[in-house]
Amino acid sequence: MDLLRFGAARHLQLFTTTYRSMHLLKNKAFVDGKWQHAANNAVFPVTNPADDTVIGEVPDMSEKDAKFAIDVASKAFKSWRDSTARERANILRKWNNLCLENVDHLAEVLTAESGKPLAEAKGEVIYGTSFLEYFADTARHVTGEIIPSPWPNKQILVTRHPIGVISIITPWNFPFAMITRKVGALLAAGCTCVIKPSEDTPLTALAAVELAKQAGVPDGVVNVVTTSRNNAASVGKLLCEDPAVGCISFTGSTNVGRILYGMAAKGIKRVSLELGGNAPFIVFPSADLENALDQAMLAKFRNNGQACVGANRFLIHESVFDKFIEGFKGRIGKKCILGPGTKAGVTCGPLVNKMQVDKVSGLVDDAVSKGAKVVVGGKVAKELGDKFYQSTLLVDVKPSMEIYHEEVFGPVAVCYKFKDEAEALEVANSTRGGLASYVFTKDLGQVFRMSQKLEFGMVGINDGIVSVAEAPFGGIKESGIGREGSKHGVEEYTDIKYTLMSALDK
């Protein structure tokens, strides 16, 4: 049967007992403060990647539905922009508190549709809410300035104003945190939005906006349009090109970001793009190897490698290479426990869909066929299902292999030897990606040299996790434009206005 043609009334019939009990599970889109069907009543299934069971159905919305949501957000902006910073801060703080009260409920929805382990899902919710808390504080600190005037009878005022309607297009790998990081900032600035979550993980977005509604976000200020893969391109095009949209905020692949950037350019629209990375993880001889190995596990296997800031290329100095590989192998064997996200003790769930499995498998198989050596893993764990890829460690990787140049976005650690700092920098910077990078050394001078010369928007020194609400998150080169988090994340959604006050002596 073709589930895409089923009516919304079929939704409850598809629930298993487990899914039906989820407190925040929603089966409709959210527009103008109401739970909405698609105009043509089309739906599509959302499945659990661990076992392919259907969690439920959500509306398969079209351009017509997206246009309605944009118009609603545009109308709501007229009043929301005039709300005070204090009012916006209070709502964001209430939303934060409600999310913290519902960590378990949010995490069970997140785990069901993304596959990540329950403990990791809870960690994402707590991390995601930190942006709501931070932006609640920041809302009251979006300030302008008075610039000293060159004229005695004039004054120069600079003020910041909300852009308007923001189109938010989010990925499947962090379906809660990507929304709070973007929406928290734009709400603090006084903007409204239309969110198009990934077709793989729309349920987390709907759960999040249910709590936003309970927190008092006015009708029409935050809207969620759900679409299947069939409608994603046409809806995304409208979200970029509609004249009422002032900015497009997208997190995802560089290829898709390039397409959206081109669409936004037609209307000279602001863009905030957080795109793919190819993060180097560089270990020098002076590094604390035990710390480097612990951080390598976090940087590589967080969310089973499905993270844009995940370490992709491990550049290890030749003097410590063998010791690092042996320690890495041991930690992978002990700490990477593959299985369904709801099973106790599991640390690595399935990849999100078959396309990801095929991509990861293809990159590893190509490397092995050209001489790479598999130290650990290297294949699908078929005894668990068709989306469980073994945690993998590769050595002897060469430039002729696809995996040398490609972002893996999966649980595969690719290790290379280097001889000196100059070689490490040359290899690290030999990519069009420029999001995150990681350096492990005790040499203070080397710390500053690497920070200065690495062509990446973020550099972690002796640490494998760089993202935090207080810091500006984003990349350079083909890894994106703009920053999220910090005060800069709020300013992305504002326009600067210069007002000249003249004739002050009259």
Secondary structure by P-SEA (a helix, b strand, c coil): ccccccccccccccccccccccccccccccccccccccccccbbbbbcccccccccccccccaaaaaaaaaaaaaaaaccccccaaaaaaaaaaaaaaaaaaaaaaaaaaaacccccaaaaaaaaaaaaaaaaaaaaacccccccccccccccbbbbbbbbbccbbbbbbccccaaaaaaaaaaaaaaaccccccccccccaaaaaaaaaaaaaaccccccbbbbbbcccaaaaaaaaaaccccccbbbbbccaaaaaaaaaaaaaabbbbbbbbbbbcccccccccaaaaaaaaaaaacccccccccccccbbbbcccaaaaaaaaaaaaaaccccccccccccccccccccaaaaaaaaaaaaaaaaaccccccccccccccccccccbbbbcccccccccccccccccbbbbbbbccaaaaaaaaaccccccbbbbbcccaaaaaaaaacccccccccccccccccccccccccccccccccccccccccbbbbbbbbccccc
